[in-house]
Amino acid sequence: MWIEKLYGMYSKCSAEHWSALSVEGNEQIFVDALNSKKVKTILEVGTHYGVTAAFFAELGYNVITIDIERSDMAVDLWKRLNISDKITYHIVGNNIEKVNVILQYDFEFAFIDGDHRSGQVKIDFDAVKKCGNVLFHDYVHGYSGFEGTSEVVDSLPKKQIKVMGDFALWQI
Ligand SMILES: C[S@@+](CC[C@H](N)C(=O)[O-])C[C@H]1O[C@@H](n2cnc3c(N)ncnc32)[C@H](O)[C@@H]1O
């Protein structure tokens, strides 16, 4: 299984460490979301250790992934998996820079998994919504620091939203 390949590569990392990331156990949610539209390029906000970006690239998509902190581990992971050429990695200093990066690209799907706090997810959503096909991670209620996702998702027409565990897919 794909995630076990990652565990093997990073045997120094504990299973708990990896299971905190979005992909494990949720592979089918991503695959179904991506299959429902014609997608070539994915824009991701929130790279972290590059696991979701790697997953998307392994599925054959081009990935643009943006974070506020560079991760050598992500770069190393993509090299080891031989998928670096599928991934464009941007590190930005602030939200204005991030929005300007996003505006440069055409993409058919966006994954929002960056700063989940109040007001922050709206900035990401407003920048990526032109693609009409956005998956949000950490759509949860009652957890401090995650209000931003529910603020946006709950403001959208219910018929455009599909909730799958702690993911919410918005499609128009
Ligand atoms: C939950 S992690 C992303 C996990 C990754 N998508 C995965 O599942 O493999 C969240 C990331 O968002 C980044 N982040 C925090 N604030 C951000 C912002 N304003 N814009 C973009 N990324 C941000 C953090 O540095 C962190 O790496």
Ligand as a Chemical Component Dictionary entry (heavy atoms), coordinates in Angstrom:
data_LIG
# 
_chem_comp.id                   LIG 
_chem_comp.type                 NON-POLYMER 
_chem_comp.pdbx_formal_charge   0 
_chem_comp.three_letter_code    LIG 
# 
loop_
_chem_comp_atom.comp_id 
_chem_comp_atom.atom_id 
_chem_comp_atom.alt_atom_id 
_chem_comp_atom.type_symbol 
_chem_comp_atom.charge 
_chem_comp_atom.model_Cartn_x 
_chem_comp_atom.model_Cartn_y 
_chem_comp_atom.model_Cartn_z 
_chem_comp_atom.pdbx_ordinal 
LIG C1  C1  C 0  -2.017 20.188 8.183 1  
LIG S1  S1  S 1  -0.503 20.727 7.492 2  
LIG C2  C2  C 0  -0.682 20.235 5.812 3  
LIG C3  C3  C 0  -0.624 18.746 5.654 4  
LIG C4  C4  C 0  -0.508 18.255 4.236 5  
LIG N1  N1  N 0  -1.550 18.795 3.375 6  
LIG C5  C5  C 0  -0.610 16.751 4.243 7  
LIG O1  O1  O 0  -1.680 16.230 4.577 8  
LIG O2  O2  O -1 0.387  16.100 3.934 9  
LIG C6  C6  C 0  -0.731 22.446 7.463 10 
LIG C7  C7  C 0  0.383  23.230 6.811 11 
LIG O3  O3  O 0  -0.111 24.531 6.541 12 
LIG C8  C8  C 0  0.939  25.429 6.665 13 
LIG N2  N2  N 0  0.396  26.779 6.843 14 
LIG C9  C9  C 0  0.106  27.435 8.002 15 
LIG N3  N3  N 0  -0.359 28.662 7.725 16 
LIG C10 C10 C 0  -0.386 28.786 6.369 17 
LIG C11 C11 C 0  -0.766 29.830 5.488 18 
LIG N4  N4  N 0  -1.222 30.998 5.936 19 
LIG N5  N5  N 0  -0.673 29.588 4.161 20 
LIG C12 C12 C 0  -0.204 28.409 3.700 21 
LIG N6  N6  N 0  0.173  27.389 4.484 22 
LIG C13 C13 C 0  0.093  27.575 5.804 23 
LIG C14 C14 C 0  1.739  24.917 7.854 24 
LIG O4  O4  O 0  3.063  25.420 7.798 25 
LIG C15 C15 C 0  1.633  23.408 7.669 26 
LIG O5  O5  O 0  2.763  22.920 6.976 27 
# 
loop_
_chem_comp_bond.comp_id 
_chem_comp_bond.atom_id_1 
_chem_comp_bond.atom_id_2 
_chem_comp_bond.value_order 
_chem_comp_bond.pdbx_ordinal 
LIG C1  S1  SING 1  
LIG S1  C2  SING 2  
LIG S1  C6  SING 3  
LIG C2  C3  SING 4  
LIG C3  C4  SING 5  
LIG C4  N1  SING 6  
LIG C4  C5  SING 7  
LIG C5  O1  DOUB 8  
LIG C5  O2  SING 9  
LIG C6  C7  SING 10 
LIG C7  O3  SING 11 
LIG C7  C15 SING 12 
LIG O3  C8  SING 13 
LIG C8  N2  SING 14 
LIG C8  C14 SING 15 
LIG N2  C9  SING 16 
LIG N2  C13 SING 17 
LIG C9  N3  DOUB 18 
LIG N3  C10 SING 19 
LIG C10 C11 SING 20 
LIG C10 C13 DOUB 21 
LIG C11 N4  SING 22 
LIG C11 N5  DOUB 23 
LIG N5  C12 SING 24 
LIG C12 N6  DOUB 25 
LIG N6  C13 SING 26 
LIG C14 O4  SING 27 
LIG C14 C15 SING 28 
LIG C15 O5  SING 29 
# 
